Amino acid sequence: MSKKTKPVTFRKDAFLPNTNLYVANPTPPKVLPFHNHEFGELVFILDGSVVHITEDGESTLERGDVFVIEGEQAHGFKKLKGLEVFYILFDLDYFNTLRSEFEGLKGFNIIFGLEPRLRKNYNFKSMLKLNNEELDEIIVLLRLYEKECRYNLPWKVNATENFFKNIVIQLCRYYSISSYAKNDVLFKIEKVINYMKLHFAKDLKLDKLAKTAQMNASTFRRTFKEVTGYSPVAFLQQLRIAEAARILLTGNVKVKHAGKKVGYNNQSYFVKIFKNEIGITPHEYLLSASDSSDKKKKQRNKKG
């Protein structure tokens, strides 16, 4: 697949109509064109094999392979051989609201964050491969999840979300005992990421983060960037600005107070970093959010 091939975009409204979670279990499965999504996708190869195409290359996936595709990551399938595949589709904004529930769960930040980037280092293959026993266990959960998605049963939303969470937890458990988990560098970096997410508002020194990873400072700095794609400072800035944006949307906090809450005591510096990350100033961000909210209200009033 040429890197110049423009991917088709699978729209959220078509695949996740009025829901945060859904399922796709095509029978028989089809060759998929090179595409990206406006949603996330958790893919399970239940049987057979397929060639998985990405912008960086291609690899053969087989029974037991599991991987995550986030919206902007273009991919496709070709050369299907006895393939049985199961897709869990999830709204990305919704999934981000769940992330705090999984903080500290070993393997979570690797599977649902680092793994898509690291896949390139493993010849584009999935870093999570279930053995037969694990696959049989997960298939039971997948079928129950599918039932909740497809039928209008009592407490459908709650049940669907609970099965989804159970599947996520099981995958992290499987990963924590997999052969890839023997590479404890990933778990050391994940430990640092969890620490940063809990303490991002504090004055986090490089030496402290390196100590958390049980590495010297220079090794940690290099390894962190190799694994995440960002320097520790840039990663910390992203965490802080993401939280600042969330705080501002509550409408109860002034810009200067939002900056202080996430670790920036200098308002001018906070505004500068915010604009670098988001593309607009905090004030412009508030105005944009307010305009969007007003438009939604008008649309609801028209429907009413």
N, C-alpha and C positions, 0 to 999 in steps of 0.2 A: 504494500500500500504506500503510495507516494505521500510524502509529508505535505505536498501541495494540494492534495485532494481535499476539497471543502466538505466538511461533515454536514449531514442533514441534522436538523435539530428536532428532537422529540419533545413536543410541548407538554407542559404540566397539565393544562386543562384537558388534554386528550387522554392522558394516562392516570391522572389523579383527580378525577372530578369530585369536588366537594369533600375530599378526604385527605388525611395526612399519610395514610398507609394503604397500600394495595398489593396485589399479587399478579404476576404473569407467569403462566405455565403452558406455553404454546405446544399443541399436539397436532401434527408433528412440528418440531421446531424448524425455523426457516433461516436461511442465510440472511444475516443482518447487514445492511449497508453501513458504511463508515458514518458514525453519528455521534452526537452528544445529547445531553438531556437538560431539561430545566428542573431536574429532580435527581435524587440519589438512587443508586441501585446496588443491591446486595445479590450477588450471583452465585448459584450453587450448581456445579456439574454433577448430576445424579448418576449419569451413566454415559458410556460412549466417549467420544472425543470430538474436539473442534479446534480449528486454528483461530487464535485470538489475535486481532490486529489492533495495534495502537500507533500513535504518531512516532514512536521510537523504534518500532519493530514488530515482530510477531512471534508467537510461541504456540505449542500444542497444549491444550488443556484436556485433562482426563477426569474420569470418575473420582470424586472426592475433592477436587479443587474448588476453593471458595475465594472470592475477591470482591472488593468494593469499588464502585465507579461513582465518582462525584460528578456533578453536572458538566463542568467544563472539560472533562477528560474525554476526548473522542476515541471511539473504538468500534470494532465490528467483528463479525464471525464469518468464516468460510470453511470449506472442506469438512462438512458435518459427517460423522460416522457413528451411527447408532446413538445419536445424542439425545439425552434427556436433561433438560435444564429448567431451573426454577429461579424466578426473579422475585425479590422483595423490593418494591418501589416505595421510596419515602420522600416526603417533603423535606428539603434541606433546612429550612428555617425551623420547622418542627423538630427535626433531629437535633439541631443545635440547642434547643431548649431542654433536651434530655441529657446532654453531655455531662452536666454537673452530677447527675445521678450515678454516673459510672466512674467518677473520679476515684482513682485508687485501685480500680479493677485492673489487674495485671494483664497487659496485652491490649487494652482498649485503645490507647493512643497510637499503638503500632498498627492495628488492623484498620481503625477508622481515622487515620491521619497520616501516619508515616509510610504505611505499606505501599500506597500508590506510587510514591516517589521512589521508594527502595526497590520496587519491582524491576526497575531498569538495571539495578545492580545484580539481579538474579536472572538475567536473560529473559526478562519480561514475564517470568512465571509468577503465579500466585505464591505468597509466602505461607499460606495456610492450606494444607492438604489433609483431609480427614481420612482416617483408616476406615475399614468396613464397619467396625463396631460403632465408631463415632458417627459415621454417615447414617447408619440405621437409626441411631438415637435422634439425630437432627431431623431426619425425614418425618418422624412421628410429630415433632413440633411444627414442621412446615405444613403438614396436612391439616393440623388443627388450626394453624394460623390462616391457611387458605379457606377453610370452612367459615371462619369468622368474617373474612373479607367478603366472601361471595353471598352469604345469606344474611337476611335481616333478623338476627337473633336478639333476644333481650341482652342489654348491656353490651352491645356489639363493639362500640368504640373502646370501652374499658378492656374487654376481653382481647381485642385485636392488639391493643397497645401492650398488654401484659405478655401475650405470646411473643410479640416482637422483642420485648426486653429480655425474655427468657432465652430467645435465640441468640441475641447479642452476648449475653452472659455465657452461654454454652460455648460459643465460638472463642471467646477470650480464654475460657478454661482449656479448651483444646489447644489453642495456640501456646499457652503457658507450659505445656508439656510436650510440644512438638520439637522436631529436630532444629528448627530455626531458632527456638528459644535458647538453644545452647550458646548462641551468639549473645552473650550477656551485655554487650555494648549497647544493644537496642534497649534493653530493660534499664540500663543505667541512664540513658538519655530520657527514657520515658519517666523515670523517677524524678529527674530534674524538671521535666515539663509539668508533672503533677505539682511539684513544689512551687514552680513559678506561677501556676494557675491559682494556688492557694494564697500566695504572698506577693502578688505582682505590685501591690500598692506600696510595698516596703522598698527601702533602698537596697536592692539586691546587688551584691558585689560579685564579680567574676570568680574570685577565689572561693567564695561560699558555694556558688553553683558547682564549681569544679570539685570541691570537697564532697558535695552531695553525690556527684557522679564517680567519686573515688578515682579521679584523674588529676594530673597536674594541669595548670591553667592553659598552657599552650596546646596540649593534647585535647583537652576538653573543647576549647574554642574551635579547633579544626574538626573534631569529630561531630560536634553539635551541628556545624554548618553542613557537613557531608550528609548527615542523616535528615535534617529538617529543611535544608536549603536556605536557612537564615542564620545570621550570627546570633548569639545569645541576646545582644542588645536589641537587634531588629525584631526578634521574636517577642521580647518583653514589651516593646513598643506596640506591637500588634495586639497583645493581650490587653494592655492598658487602654488603647484607643477603642477597641471593641466594647469594653465595659463602659467607657465614657459615653459612647454613642448610645448604649442601652440606657444608661442613667438619664441622659438628656431627654430621651423619648418619654420618660415618666412625666415630664412637664413640671416637676416639683423642685428642680435643682438648677441654680444659675450656672453659667459656663465656668466661672472661676471655681465654684465649689465642686463641679464635676471633675475638673482637673485635679484638685487636691485629693478627691476621693480615690483616684487611681494612681496617685504618686507624683503628680506634677505640682509643685508649690509655686512655680513661676508661670503665671497665666500666659504671658507672651510666648514662652517656649511651648506650652501646652497647645496653644492655637496653631503654632507652626507645625508641630508634630502631627496634630489632628489633620491639618490640611494636606500634609504629605501623604498620610495614610488613606484618607477618605476622598481627597480631591477638592473639598470645600471646607470653609471654616466651620467651627461649632455653631455659630449664629446662623450661617447659611443652611446648615444641616437641620436646625430647628425649624427654619422657615419652610424648607422643602418638605419636612415631615408634616408640618401643619397644613400645607397646601394639599398634600396627598390625602390627609385625613378629611379635609373639607370636601374634596372631590368624591370620596367614598360615601360621605354622608348625603351629598346631593344625589348620588346614584341610588342609594337606598330609599331616599324620599320619593324619587321618581317612580321606583318600582312599587312603593307603597301607595 
